[in-house]
Amino acid sequence: MDLRFGDGKPTDEERAAVDALLGPPESSWEGADRSDADLRWARGGREARDRRDLLLPGLHALNDRIGWISEGALDYLCRRLTVPPAEAYGVATFYAMFSVRPRPATVLHVCTDLACTTAGAGELYAAVEARLGPESGVKVERSPCLGLCERAPAALAIRAGTPARPAFEDEAVQAERRSGGGAPGVGKGKGRRGRETRYATAVTAPATPEAAANAATAPEDAPPEPAPALAVPQTGDPTLTLLKRIGTTDPASLDAYRAAGGYTALRRAFALGPAGVIREVTDAGLVGRGGAAFPTGRKWQATAAQPDHPHYLVCNADESEPGTFKDRVLMEGDPYALVEAMTIAAYATGAHRGYLYLRGEYPRALARLTHALAQARARGLLGDDVLGQGYAFDIEIRRGAGAYICGEETALFNSIEGYRGEPRSKPPFPVEKGLFGKPTVENNVETLVNVLPILTMGAQAYAAIGTPASTGPKLFCVSGSVRRPGVYELPFGATLGELLTLAGVRDNLRAVLLGGAAGGFVRPDELGIPLTFEGTREAGTTLGSGVVMAFDDTVPLPRLLLRIAEFFRDESCGQCVPCRVGTVRQEEALHRIADRTGAAAAGDVALLREVGRAMRDSSICGLGQTAWNAVESAIDRLGAYE
């Protein structure tokens, strides 16, 4: 693919997919039939370039309807947006969920990451592949973590086409369909210009070969698969703060959300004013829940103080860390809480536009949030005059497409803007020059949802939860060798052992992975570690995003470490040499060890340490800097390869 437009022609269906998002082309310069006027002047170039950020939604539109992105389709999309085809090809091939080669309309993604691997994902993949066979019209692919770790092993079936058939329906969606209103947010998504894009998905978990095959091969007119239950073992516990509505309040009903205390926090925010909101968040001691633990109030204040406008708010809902699924549960079970929290954050920082960057593997969350946004707009809770306060704010959902690196904030900005999701060098920091080069505040879902109890109970009461250095409640994603996997809410300061007791840890515990693939292992005799940022740091490990993955003695540790190395090698964006080369060398060394049934040669561990130090010290972003963490902890704490 070079910089010139190629000879490929889009099909009528491909044109329709792009035009549904962008509207019909206005001149031959952007894909329409040539007219006499087009011979006299060029139109649309500058305006089209201003829509470069619609490249990712355009690729989704093609992939959703056709199942893959042909050269002709990519060429047409590039003409519409005045994007060089070489650049668009680089973007399309960056994401795992897109294909630029022909493939069947149905793709079955079988998760083979950590939790699913230990639950038999390898055997599931082989059985499904054998059951479906080459004549089934289904492509079976190995997938990194699907965010369904509590139901391991998991599979995700995606079927392209139009009209789309939703693979699951909530009760509210069914009621809407019966009333003639269609299915809000299921099978439909709105682009910036309000045009419709389509998709069809099915989630199967825990997966059996039969269930996964049935999800992938169900006929178009088959009834939708019912939505799976939410994974909150503590449902109904009156002491819950962040999870209190999940499982007890209808997530599709705005009235139910308001009856359960919803929008009380936003009203208090308007009473306090932007500076007052930031002061409350600062006094509460809230820090980011994505792993970096940066003070949220300081980030908001720095953004609000920037004289350059407009300001933007970005919610990072692209949780792709293996073992992490808390944000998914929040979005599926309490979507209005996120909408309200984003509105408060935008009000405090002077933003009038928010972007919710959502994992492409989260169809149920997409449906719930799309419906919630539509209801909030209809009721005056989003739009030109939020709650009659004269403040304008709206939210747009942007779907990711399978790239772990896009969890890094600047890579996420590049992705939204229509570029490859590669991290930017800092400074400048996002609070100065973030999305579209403007001041931007970026927080993940859990961080934002914590703002609601801060404003409803007050900063002092919130800060009294947890410890002086780690305030408030924390969500933990527990999976692996436990009887009750799921999302748990505990105050900071509870011990690892207390959490695992709640989850019902199995006998013969061998190790616990904290923080996911970028985290570290601890031993069974270290369960007294307090689950706080400072407590895990003193213990020589990390809390990360809240992953707690238990492994008993049936799990082969060398193969587990190899899977972690494969994950980082796959997910490296390749921008910097230490990460691009280092992740490959790490995987090669671990392959040699695994092939010798776990025995390390004399130089393998030394090589791993040297490569790990190089990645940690010189990689551009956190992916390369943390790619060695789990392997290092397994060697030093668990005595792996001794």
C-alpha positions as CSV (number, residue, x, y, z in Angstrom):
1,M,0.0,0.0,0.0
2,D,1.6,3.3,-1.0
3,L,0.5,6.9,-0.7
4,R,-1.5,6.9,-3.9
5,F,-5.1,5.9,-4.2
6,G,-5.2,2.3,-5.6
7,D,-7.3,0.7,-8.3
8,G,-9.6,-1.1,-6.0
9,K,-13.3,-0.1,-6.1
10,P,-15.6,-0.3,-3.1
11,T,-18.7,-2.5,-3.4
12,D,-22.1,-0.9,-3.0
13,E,-22.3,-2.4,0.5
14,E,-18.9,-0.9,1.5
15,R,-20.0,2.5,0.2
16,A,-23.2,2.3,2.2
17,A,-21.3,1.4,5.3
18,V,-19.1,4.5,5.0
19,D,-21.9,6.8,3.9
20,A,-24.0,5.8,6.8
21,L,-21.4,7.3,9.1
22,L,-20.2,10.3,7.1
23,G,-23.2,11.1,5.0
24,P,-23.2,11.1,1.2
25,P,-20.1,12.5,-0.6
26,E,-20.6,16.1,-1.9
27,S,-18.0,16.0,-4.7
28,S,-15.8,13.7,-6.7
29,W,-12.9,14.8,-4.6
30,E,-14.3,12.7,-1.8
31,G,-15.8,9.8,-3.8
32,A,-18.9,11.1,-5.6
33,D,-19.4,10.9,-9.4
34,R,-17.6,13.7,-11.2
35,S,-19.6,16.7,-12.2
36,D,-18.7,19.8,-14.3
37,A,-18.3,21.8,-11.1
38,D,-15.7,19.4,-9.9
39,L,-13.5,20.3,-12.9
40,R,-13.4,23.9,-11.9
41,W,-12.6,23.8,-8.2
42,A,-11.7,21.3,-5.5
43,R,-14.0,21.1,-2.5
44,G,-14.0,19.4,0.8
45,G,-10.2,18.9,1.5
46,R,-9.8,21.0,4.5
47,E,-13.2,20.1,5.9
48,A,-12.5,16.4,5.4
49,R,-9.1,16.6,7.1
50,D,-10.9,18.1,10.1
51,R,-12.8,14.8,10.4
52,R,-9.6,12.7,10.6
53,D,-10.9,11.5,14.0
54,L,-13.7,9.6,12.2
55,L,-11.2,7.2,10.7
56,L,-11.5,4.6,13.5
57,P,-15.3,4.8,13.5
58,G,-15.1,4.4,9.7
59,L,-13.0,1.3,10.0
60,H,-15.5,-0.1,12.5
61,A,-18.3,0.6,10.1
62,L,-16.7,-1.4,7.4
63,N,-15.6,-4.2,9.6
64,D,-19.0,-4.4,11.3
65,R,-20.9,-4.7,8.1
66,I,-18.6,-6.6,5.8
67,G,-16.4,-8.5,8.3
68,W,-13.1,-7.3,6.9
69,I,-11.7,-4.1,5.2
70,S,-10.8,-4.5,1.5
71,E,-8.4,-2.2,-0.4
72,G,-11.3,-0.7,-2.3
73,A,-13.2,0.1,0.9
74,L,-10.2,1.5,2.6
75,D,-9.5,3.6,-0.5
76,Y,-13.1,5.0,-0.5
77,L,-12.9,5.8,3.3
78,C,-9.5,7.6,2.7
79,R,-11.0,9.7,-0.1
80,R,-13.9,10.7,2.1
81,L,-11.6,11.8,4.9
82,T,-8.6,12.9,2.8
83,V,-6.3,10.6,4.6
84,P,-3.3,9.0,2.8
85,P,-4.0,5.3,2.2
86,A,-0.7,4.3,3.6
87,E,-1.6,6.0,6.9
88,A,-5.0,4.5,7.0
89,Y,-3.5,1.0,6.3
90,G,-1.2,1.5,9.2
91,V,-4.1,2.3,11.5
92,A,-6.3,-0.6,10.2
93,T,-3.5,-3.1,10.7
94,F,-2.7,-1.8,14.2
95,Y,-5.9,-3.3,15.8
96,A,-6.4,-7.0,16.4
97,M,-10.2,-6.8,15.7
98,F,-9.8,-5.6,12.2
99,S,-8.7,-7.6,9.1
100,V,-7.4,-6.3,5.8
101,R,-7.6,-9.8,4.3
102,P,-10.8,-11.7,3.4
103,R,-12.3,-13.7,6.3
104,P,-15.7,-15.2,7.1
105,A,-18.4,-12.9,8.4
106,T,-18.3,-14.7,11.8
107,V,-15.2,-14.7,13.9
108,L,-15.1,-16.7,17.2
109,H,-12.5,-15.3,19.6
110,V,-11.5,-17.8,22.3
111,C,-9.7,-16.2,25.2
112,T,-6.4,-18.0,25.9
113,D,-5.0,-15.5,28.5
114,L,-4.1,-16.2,32.1
115,A,-7.4,-17.0,33.8
116,C,-8.9,-18.8,30.8
117,T,-5.7,-20.8,30.2
118,T,-5.8,-22.2,33.7
119,A,-9.5,-23.0,33.2
120,G,-8.8,-25.1,30.1
121,A,-8.9,-22.6,27.2
122,G,-6.3,-24.5,25.2
123,E,-8.5,-27.6,25.2
124,L,-11.6,-25.4,24.5
125,Y,-9.9,-23.8,21.4
126,A,-8.9,-27.2,20.0
127,A,-12.4,-28.7,20.6
128,V,-14.2,-25.7,19.0
129,E,-11.9,-25.6,16.0
130,A,-12.4,-29.4,15.5
131,R,-16.2,-29.1,16.0
132,L,-16.7,-26.2,13.5
133,G,-14.3,-27.3,10.8
134,P,-13.3,-25.4,7.7
135,E,-16.8,-25.7,6.1
136,S,-18.6,-23.9,9.0
137,G,-18.0,-20.4,7.7
138,V,-16.6,-19.4,11.1
139,K,-13.0,-18.3,11.8
140,V,-11.8,-19.4,15.2
141,E,-9.0,-17.2,16.7
142,R,-7.0,-17.2,19.9
143,S,-7.6,-14.0,21.8
144,P,-6.0,-12.1,24.6
145,C,-8.1,-11.4,27.7
146,L,-11.8,-10.6,26.9
147,G,-12.5,-9.1,30.4
148,L,-14.7,-12.1,31.4
149,C,-12.2,-13.7,33.8
150,E,-14.9,-14.5,36.4
151,R,-16.5,-16.8,33.8
152,A,-13.4,-18.4,32.4
153,P,-13.0,-19.9,29.9
154,A,-14.6,-17.3,27.7
155,A,-15.4,-16.8,24.1
156,L,-16.7,-13.9,22.0
157,A,-18.5,-14.4,18.7
158,I,-18.7,-11.4,16.3
159,R,-20.9,-11.6,13.2
160,A,-20.7,-9.0,10.6
161,G,-23.7,-7.9,8.4
162,T,-26.8,-5.8,8.1
163,P,-29.4,-5.7,9.4
164,A,-27.6,-6.6,12.6
165,R,-29.1,-9.2,15.0
166,P,-28.3,-8.5,18.6
167,A,-27.0,-11.6,20.3
168,F,-28.4,-10.6,23.7
169,E,-31.2,-8.3,24.9
170,D,-31.9,-6.7,28.2
171,E,-35.4,-6.5,29.5
172,A,-35.5,-2.8,28.8
173,V,-34.3,-3.4,25.2
174,Q,-37.0,-6.0,24.7
175,A,-39.7,-3.6,26.0
176,E,-38.4,-0.9,23.7
177,R,-38.5,-3.2,20.7
178,R,-42.1,-4.3,21.6
179,S,-43.2,-0.7,21.7
180,G,-41.8,-0.1,18.2
181,G,-38.9,2.0,19.3
182,G,-36.2,-0.4,18.1
183,A,-33.3,-1.6,20.3
184,P,-31.4,1.3,21.7
185,G,-27.8,0.7,21.5
186,V,-28.0,-2.9,20.5
187,G,-27.0,-3.3,16.9
188,K,-26.7,0.4,16.5
189,G,-24.2,3.1,17.3
190,K,-24.1,6.8,16.5
191,G,-21.3,8.5,14.8
192,R,-20.5,12.2,15.4
193,R,-22.9,13.2,12.6
194,G,-25.7,10.9,14.0
195,R,-25.4,8.3,11.2
196,E,-25.9,4.7,12.1
197,T,-23.2,2.0,12.1
198,R,-24.1,-1.7,12.8
199,Y,-22.6,-4.6,14.5
200,A,-23.6,-8.0,15.9
201,T,-22.0,-9.8,18.8
202,A,-22.5,-12.7,21.2
203,V,-20.8,-13.4,24.5
204,T,-20.5,-17.0,25.7
205,A,-19.0,-17.6,29.2
206,P,-18.1,-19.9,30.8
207,A,-17.7,-21.5,27.4
208,T,-18.1,-25.1,26.3
209,P,-17.3,-26.3,22.8
210,E,-21.0,-26.8,22.2
211,A,-22.0,-23.3,23.6
212,A,-19.3,-21.5,21.7
213,A,-20.0,-23.3,18.4
214,N,-23.8,-22.6,18.8
215,A,-23.1,-18.9,19.5
216,A,-21.0,-18.6,16.3
217,T,-23.4,-20.6,14.0
218,A,-26.8,-19.5,15.3
219,P,-29.1,-18.5,12.4
220,E,-29.9,-14.9,11.8
221,D,-33.5,-15.3,13.1
222,A,-32.5,-17.2,16.3
223,P,-33.7,-15.6,19.5
224,P,-31.0,-13.5,21.2
225,E,-28.8,-15.1,23.9
226,P,-29.9,-13.8,27.3
227,A,-27.5,-11.4,29.0
228,P,-25.3,-13.2,31.6
229,A,-25.6,-12.3,35.3
230,L,-23.3,-9.7,36.7
231,A,-20.3,-10.8,38.6
232,V,-20.7,-9.2,42.1
233,P,-20.7,-11.8,44.8
234,Q,-21.4,-9.1,47.4
235,T,-24.6,-8.0,45.8
236,G,-27.1,-6.7,48.4
237,D,-24.4,-5.9,51.0
238,P,-25.5,-2.6,52.7
239,T,-21.9,-1.6,53.3
240,L,-21.1,-1.3,49.6
241,T,-20.4,2.1,48.2
242,L,-19.4,1.7,44.5
243,L,-21.3,-1.5,43.9
244,K,-24.4,-0.7,45.9
245,R,-26.7,-0.4,42.9
246,I,-25.4,-3.3,40.9
247,G,-27.7,-6.3,41.0
248,T,-30.4,-4.3,43.0
249,T,-31.2,-1.4,40.6
250,D,-32.4,-1.8,37.0
251,P,-29.4,-0.6,34.9
252,A,-31.6,0.4,32.0
253,S,-33.9,2.6,34.0
254,L,-33.0,6.3,34.6
255,D,-35.9,6.6,37.1
256,A,-34.6,3.6,39.1
257,Y,-31.1,5.2,39.2
258,R,-32.5,8.5,40.4
259,A,-34.7,6.8,43.0
260,A,-31.5,5.1,44.3
261,G,-29.7,8.4,44.8
262,G,-28.6,9.1,41.3
263,Y,-27.9,12.7,40.2
264,T,-27.7,13.9,43.8
265,A,-23.9,14.3,43.3
266,L,-24.3,16.4,40.2
267,R,-26.8,18.7,41.9
268,R,-24.2,19.2,44.7
269,A,-21.5,19.8,42.2
270,F,-23.5,22.7,40.7
271,A,-24.1,24.1,44.2
272,L,-20.3,24.0,44.9
273,G,-19.1,25.3,41.6
274,P,-16.1,24.0,39.7
275,A,-13.5,25.1,42.2
276,G,-15.5,23.6,45.1
277,V,-15.8,20.3,43.3
278,I,-12.0,20.1,42.7
279,R,-11.4,21.1,46.4
280,E,-13.7,18.2,47.6
281,V,-11.9,15.7,45.3
282,T,-8.5,16.9,46.5
283,D,-9.5,16.9,50.2
284,A,-10.9,13.3,49.8
285,G,-7.5,12.1,48.7
286,L,-8.8,10.4,45.6
287,V,-6.0,9.0,43.4
288,G,-6.3,7.2,40.0
289,R,-7.5,3.6,40.2
290,G,-5.8,2.5,36.9
291,G,-2.5,1.7,38.6
292,A,-0.5,5.0,38.5
293,A,-2.3,6.4,41.6
294,F,-1.9,10.0,40.5
295,P,-3.9,12.5,42.6
296,T,-7.1,13.2,40.8
297,G,-7.7,16.6,42.3
298,R,-4.3,17.8,41.2
299,K,-4.9,16.6,37.6
300,W,-8.3,18.3,37.5
301,Q,-6.9,21.5,38.9
302,A,-4.1,21.6,36.3
303,T,-6.5,21.1,33.5
304,A,-9.0,23.6,34.7
305,A,-6.3,26.3,35.0
306,Q,-5.2,26.1,31.4
307,P,-6.0,29.2,29.4
308,D,-6.2,27.3,26.1
309,H,-9.6,26.1,25.1
310,P,-11.6,23.9,24.5
311,H,-10.9,21.5,27.3
312,Y,-11.7,17.8,26.8
313,L,-12.6,15.0,29.2
314,V,-11.7,11.4,28.2
315,C,-12.9,8.4,30.1
316,N,-10.5,5.5,29.6
317,A,-12.8,2.4,29.5
318,D,-10.3,0.3,27.5
319,E,-9.3,-1.9,30.4
320,S,-7.3,-4.6,28.7
321,E,-5.0,-5.8,31.5
322,P,-5.3,-9.5,31.8
323,G,-7.5,-10.3,34.8
324,T,-9.2,-6.9,34.9
325,F,-13.0,-6.6,34.5
326,K,-14.2,-4.1,37.2
327,D,-14.9,-1.3,34.7
328,R,-16.9,-3.7,32.6
329,V,-19.1,-4.6,35.6
330,L,-19.6,-1.0,36.5
331,M,-20.6,0.0,33.0
332,E,-22.9,-3.0,32.6
333,G,-24.4,-2.8,36.0
334,D,-24.5,1.0,36.8
335,P,-24.1,2.9,33.5
336,Y,-25.9,6.1,34.6
337,A,-23.3,6.4,37.4
338,L,-20.5,6.8,34.9
339,V,-22.6,9.3,32.8
340,E,-23.2,11.4,36.0
341,A,-19.5,11.2,37.1
342,M,-18.2,12.2,33.6
343,T,-20.6,15.2,33.7
344,I,-19.2,16.3,37.1
345,A,-15.6,15.9,36.0
346,A,-16.3,17.9,32.9
347,Y,-18.0,20.7,34.8
348,A,-15.1,20.9,37.3
349,T,-12.5,21.1,34.5
350,G,-14.3,23.4,32.1
351,A,-14.9,20.7,29.4
352,H,-18.0,20.7,27.2
353,R,-17.2,17.6,25.3
354,G,-16.4,14.1,26.6
355,Y,-15.2,11.0,24.9
356,L,-15.8,7.5,26.4
357,Y,-13.2,5.2,24.9
358,L,-14.7,1.7,25.3
359,R,-13.1,-1.7,24.7
360,G,-14.3,-3.2,21.4
361,E,-14.7,-6.5,23.2
362,Y,-17.5,-5.1,25.5
363,P,-20.7,-5.3,23.5
364,R,-23.0,-5.4,26.5
365,A,-21.4,-2.3,28.1
366,L,-21.7,-0.6,24.7
367,A,-25.5,-1.4,24.6
368,R,-26.1,-0.2,28.2
369,L,-24.1,3.0,27.8
370,T,-25.6,3.9,24.5
371,H,-29.1,3.5,26.0
372,A,-28.1,5.5,29.1
373,L,-26.7,8.4,27.0
374,A,-29.9,8.6,25.0
375,Q,-32.0,8.6,28.1
376,A,-29.9,11.3,29.7
377,R,-30.1,13.5,26.7
378,A,-33.9,13.1,26.5
379,R,-34.2,14.1,30.1
380,G,-32.0,17.2,30.0
381,L,-29.1,15.5,31.9
382,L,-26.8,15.9,28.8
383,G,-26.9,18.5,26.1
384,D,-27.0,22.3,25.9
385,D,-28.5,23.0,29.3
386,V,-27.7,20.3,31.8
387,L,-30.2,20.3,34.7
388,G,-31.2,23.8,33.7
389,Q,-27.9,25.2,34.9
390,G,-26.8,26.8,31.7
391,Y,-23.9,24.3,31.3
392,A,-23.5,22.4,28.1
393,F,-21.9,19.0,28.0
394,D,-22.3,15.8,25.9
395,I,-20.5,12.5,25.6
396,E,-19.5,10.5,22.6
397,I,-18.6,6.8,22.7
398,R,-15.6,5.8,20.7
399,R,-15.0,2.0,20.4
400,G,-11.5,0.6,20.6
401,A,-10.6,-2.4,18.4
402,G,-8.3,-4.6,20.4
403,A,-5.0,-2.9,21.4
404,Y,-3.8,-3.1,25.0
405,I,-1.4,-0.1,24.4
406,C,-4.4,2.2,24.0
407,G,-4.9,2.0,27.7
408,E,-2.0,4.4,27.9
409,E,-3.5,7.9,27.8
410,T,-1.6,9.4,25.0
411,A,-1.9,6.3,22.8
412,L,-5.6,6.6,23.5
413,F,-5.6,10.2,22.3
414,N,-3.9,9.2,19.1
415,S,-6.4,6.4,18.6
416,I,-9.4,8.8,18.9
417,E,-7.7,11.3,16.5
418,G,-7.4,8.6,13.8
419,Y,-3.7,7.7,14.1
420,R,-2.0,4.5,15.3
421,G,-2.4,4.0,19.0
422,E,1.3,4.8,19.9
423,P,2.3,6.6,23.0
424,R,3.6,10.2,22.8
425,S,6.7,11.5,24.5
426,K,6.0,13.6,27.6
427,P,6.2,16.6,28.2
428,P,4.0,18.2,27.2
429,F,1.5,16.5,29.5
430,P,-2.1,15.9,28.6
431,V,-3.3,18.6,31.0
432,E,-1.5,21.1,28.7
433,K,-1.7,19.4,25.3
434,G,-3.8,16.2,25.2
435,L,-6.6,15.3,22.8
436,F,-6.5,17.4,19.6
437,G,-3.6,19.3,21.2
438,K,-5.9,20.8,23.9
439,P,-5.9,20.6,27.7
440,T,-7.4,17.2,28.6
441,V,-8.3,15.3,31.7
442,E,-8.2,11.5,31.5
443,N,-9.5,9.1,34.1
444,N,-10.6,5.5,34.1
445,V,-14.1,4.3,35.0
446,E,-13.5,3.4,38.6
447,T,-11.7,6.7,39.4
448,L,-14.6,8.7,38.0
449,V,-17.3,6.7,39.8
450,N,-15.6,7.4,43.1
451,V,-16.4,11.1,42.6
452,L,-20.1,10.4,43.3
453,P,-19.7,9.2,47.0
454,I,-17.2,12.0,47.6
455,L,-19.8,14.6,46.8
456,T,-22.7,12.8,48.4
457,M,-21.0,11.9,51.7
458,G,-18.4,14.7,51.8
459,A,-14.7,14.7,51.5
460,Q,-14.0,14.0,55.2
461,A,-16.4,11.1,55.4
462,Y,-14.9,9.6,52.2
463,A,-11.3,10.1,53.4
464,A,-12.2,8.2,56.7
465,I,-12.6,5.1,54.6
466,G,-9.4,3.2,54.1
467,T,-6.0,4.5,55.3
468,P,-4.6,8.0,55.5
469,A,-2.5,7.4,52.4
470,S,-5.0,5.3,50.4
471,T,-8.5,6.7,51.0
472,G,-11.9,5.3,50.0
473,P,-13.1,1.9,48.7
474,K,-11.3,-0.1,46.1
475,L,-12.5,-2.7,43.6
476,F,-10.7,-5.9,43.2
477,C,-11.0,-8.4,40.3
478,V,-10.6,-11.8,41.7
479,S,-10.2,-14.9,39.4
480,G,-8.3,-18.1,39.0
481,S,-8.3,-20.8,41.7
482,V,-11.1,-19.4,43.8
483,R,-14.7,-20.7,44.3
484,R,-16.4,-17.3,44.0
485,P,-14.6,-15.2,41.3
486,G,-15.9,-11.7,40.6
487,V,-15.5,-8.0,41.5
488,Y,-15.2,-7.3,45.2
489,E,-15.3,-4.0,47.0
490,L,-13.2,-3.5,50.2
491,P,-11.8,-0.5,51.9
492,F,-8.2,0.2,51.4
493,G,-6.2,-1.6,54.1
494,A,-7.9,-5.0,54.0
495,T,-5.4,-7.7,53.6
496,L,-4.9,-10.0,50.6
497,G,-5.8,-13.0,52.8
498,E,-9.1,-11.4,53.8
499,L,-10.0,-10.8,50.2
500,L,-9.1,-14.4,49.2
501,T,-11.2,-15.7,52.1
502,L,-14.2,-13.8,50.8
503,A,-13.6,-15.3,47.3
504,G,-13.1,-18.8,48.7
505,V,-9.5,-19.6,47.8
506,R,-8.9,-23.2,47.0
507,D,-6.5,-25.5,48.7
508,N,-2.8,-25.9,47.7
509,L,-2.4,-22.2,46.7
510,R,0.9,-21.8,45.0
511,A,1.0,-18.1,44.1
512,V,-1.1,-14.9,43.7
513,L,-0.6,-12.5,40.8
514,L,-1.3,-8.8,41.9
515,G,-1.8,-6.2,39.2
516,G,-2.3,-8.4,36.2
517,A,0.4,-9.2,33.6
518,A,2.1,-5.9,34.4
519,G,2.1,-6.7,38.1
520,G,3.9,-9.2,40.3
521,F,3.6,-12.6,42.1
522,V,3.5,-13.1,45.8
523,R,3.8,-16.3,47.8
524,P,1.1,-18.0,49.9
525,D,2.9,-17.0,53.1
526,E,2.5,-13.3,52.1
527,L,-1.2,-13.0,52.4
528,G,-0.9,-10.5,55.2
529,I,0.1,-7.8,52.7
530,P,-2.3,-4.8,53.1
531,L,-4.1,-3.9,49.9
532,T,-3.0,-0.3,49.8
533,F,-0.7,1.5,47.4
534,E,1.9,2.0,50.2
535,G,1.5,-1.5,51.6
536,T,2.1,-3.3,48.4
537,R,5.0,-0.9,47.6
538,E,6.6,-1.7,50.9
539,A,6.2,-5.4,50.2
540,G,8.0,-5.0,46.9
541,T,5.0,-5.6,44.7
542,T,2.2,-3.5,43.2
543,L,-1.5,-3.1,43.6
544,G,-1.9,-2.0,39.9
545,S,-5.5,-1.8,38.7
546,G,-6.8,-4.3,41.3
547,V,-6.2,-7.7,39.7
548,V,-5.9,-10.6,42.2
549,M,-5.4,-13.9,40.4
550,A,-4.9,-17.0,42.5
551,F,-3.1,-20.1,41.2
552,D,-3.0,-23.5,42.8
553,D,-0.3,-26.1,42.4
554,T,-2.0,-27.6,39.3
555,V,-0.9,-24.5,37.2
556,P,2.4,-24.9,35.4
557,L,4.3,-21.8,36.3
558,P,6.7,-21.8,33.3
559,R,3.8,-21.9,30.8
560,L,2.1,-19.1,32.7
561,L,5.1,-16.9,32.5
562,L,5.5,-17.7,28.8
563,R,1.9,-16.6,28.2
564,I,2.6,-13.3,29.9
565,A,5.7,-12.8,27.7
566,E,3.6,-13.7,24.6
567,F,1.0,-11.1,25.6
568,F,3.6,-8.3,25.9
569,R,5.2,-9.3,22.6
570,D,1.9,-9.2,20.8
571,E,0.8,-6.0,22.4
572,S,4.0,-3.9,22.0
573,C,3.3,-1.1,19.5
574,G,6.8,-1.4,18.2
575,Q,7.6,2.3,18.4
576,C,10.7,2.0,20.6
577,V,13.5,-0.4,20.3
578,P,13.8,-1.5,24.0
579,C,10.2,-2.8,24.0
580,R,10.0,-4.0,20.4
581,V,13.1,-6.1,20.7
582,G,13.1,-6.8,24.4
583,T,9.7,-8.4,24.5
584,V,10.7,-10.7,21.7
585,R,14.0,-11.7,23.5
586,Q,12.1,-12.2,26.8
587,E,9.7,-14.6,25.0
588,E,12.5,-16.5,23.3
589,A,14.3,-17.1,26.6
590,L,11.1,-18.3,28.3
591,H,10.3,-20.6,25.3
592,R,13.7,-22.2,25.8
593,I,13.0,-22.7,29.5
594,A,9.5,-24.1,28.9
595,D,10.7,-26.5,26.2
596,R,13.1,-27.9,28.8
597,T,10.1,-28.6,31.0
598,G,10.8,-25.6,33.2
599,A,14.6,-26.0,33.7
600,A,16.6,-22.8,33.0
601,A,20.0,-22.9,31.3
602,A,22.9,-21.1,32.9
603,G,22.5,-17.9,30.8
604,D,18.7,-17.7,30.4
605,V,18.0,-16.1,33.8
606,A,20.9,-13.7,33.4
607,L,19.7,-12.8,29.9
608,L,16.1,-12.2,31.2
609,R,17.4,-9.9,33.9
610,E,19.5,-7.9,31.4
611,V,16.7,-7.5,28.9
612,G,14.2,-6.7,31.7
613,R,16.4,-3.9,33.1
614,A,16.8,-2.5,29.6
615,M,13.1,-2.4,29.0
616,R,12.3,-0.9,32.4
617,D,14.9,1.8,32.1
618,S,14.5,3.0,28.5
619,S,11.0,2.1,27.1
620,I,8.8,5.0,26.2
621,C,5.7,3.9,28.1
622,G,4.5,1.7,30.8
623,L,4.1,-1.4,28.6
624,G,7.8,-1.9,28.1
625,Q,8.6,-0.6,31.6
626,T,6.5,-3.3,33.2
627,A,6.8,-6.2,30.8
628,W,9.5,-7.8,33.0
629,N,7.7,-7.4,36.4
630,A,5.8,-10.6,36.6
631,V,8.8,-12.7,35.4
632,E,11.2,-11.0,37.8
633,S,8.9,-11.6,40.7
634,A,8.4,-15.3,39.8
635,I,12.2,-15.7,39.8
636,D,12.9,-13.8,43.0
637,R,9.8,-14.5,45.1
638,L,8.7,-17.9,43.9
639,G,12.1,-19.4,43.0
640,A,11.0,-20.2,39.5
641,Y,13.6,-22.0,37.4
642,E,15.7,-23.0,40.5
